[in-house]
Amino acid sequence: MSKYTNEFKLEVVKYCIEEHHGVKDAAKHFSIPAFSTVQKWVNRYNEHGVKGLVKNLKSSYSGEFKQNVVEYMHENHLSATQTAIHFNLGSVDQATRWERIYYEEGPQALYEERRGRKRKNMSSKPRKKELSEETEKDLIAEVQQLRMENEYLKKLNALVQERIKRENKKK
């Protein structure tokens, strides 16, 4: 859910436009922390009317649309913010992301779906091989044998340390 309702946004924009107040004054009057938010609303309203204030919930765009946005942005020498307002995009970040992809990977890269986690190459991770029952039993027996040897050596070491202590006390 949006932080500000569409009605509130419209009220703020009309306060700026109809009553000839500046965006800083409007932000202060309506207790909006950043005047840039009000500026964005006014720009969107001037470009698209009331529809520009409604949150754009479109989650995916076609590759052709993305390519047109980037090309329009550069043909008309627009910033990402101006482009996002012109095309009524959900955020400025979309325009900058598409621009980066366009120039780093080429226009065809905009046609690829990029949401979600990247696929991992399954062949790079070796699968665990199932062991036969006999091999598994042998391995368990070996582990138990090694644990017993380890415990024996620890006890032997403790006894040697104790003997050294006693000899040092006698001196």
Secondary structure as UniProt FT lines:
FT   HELIX           6..17
FT   TURN            18..20
FT   HELIX           23..29
FT   TURN            30..31
FT   HELIX           35..48
FT   HELIX           49..53
FT   HELIX           63..75
FT   TURN            76..77
FT   HELIX           80..87
FT   HELIX           92..105
FT   HELIX           107..111
FT   HELIX           122..124
FT   HELIX           133..170
//
